[in-house]
Amino acid sequence: MDDAPAPSPVRPRSTWWRRVSRLPVAMMLTSLLAALGIVQLSFQLGNAAFRTVTWTRQTQETNARIAVLETELQILQDARTALNTPEYLRQLARCQGFVGLDETVVVSPTAPAVPGENCQVVPLP
């Protein structure tokens, strides 16, 4: 027999060594996925902010238009209720330049050739 020590058996790599050898690849892959997640989150936050600003502006425009339409609706409803009253008809006739039977027309010598608007224009149907 030989007095030389027996060669140590070759140990197969353990699972611990495999984990350590694959660590840089796993860390790079994790970092890449985290970076992609950050990019996606940034895009989603920017998109949400843009939509919020756009929605707020459109809501304000719509509310302003609704206020104008409600004012016009009130004017039309007032005109409809006063349509056949003598005061309203007298006011319309005066806006068109008519005068009463017992009134005297006085024209100034410095009056413009083209008269201006006599009454407020009201949108009627």
C-alpha positions, 0 to 999 in steps of 0.5 A: 500500500501506498502511504500517500494520502488519499485524494480528496473526493471532488465535491460537486458544487452545492446549491449554495455555490450556484446561488452565489454564482447566479447572484449578479445575473439575478440582481441585474434582472431585478434592477432592469425590472425595477427600472421598467416599473419606474418608467411605467409608473412615471408615465402613468403619473404624467398621463393622470396629471395631463388627464386631470388638467384637461378634465378640469379645463373642459369642466370649467368651459362646460360650466361656463357654457351652462351658465350662459345657456341658463341665462338665455333660457331665463330670458326666453322664459321671461319673454314667453310669460310677458309675450302678450302683456301690454307693457311688453308690447309697448316696450317692443314697439318703442324699441322699433321706433314707434311713439304713442298717440299723445307723445311729441317727437323731438329730434335734435339737430345734432342727432346722428344720421344713423341712430344707434341701438335703442334697446338691448337685443334679446335673443328670441326664438 
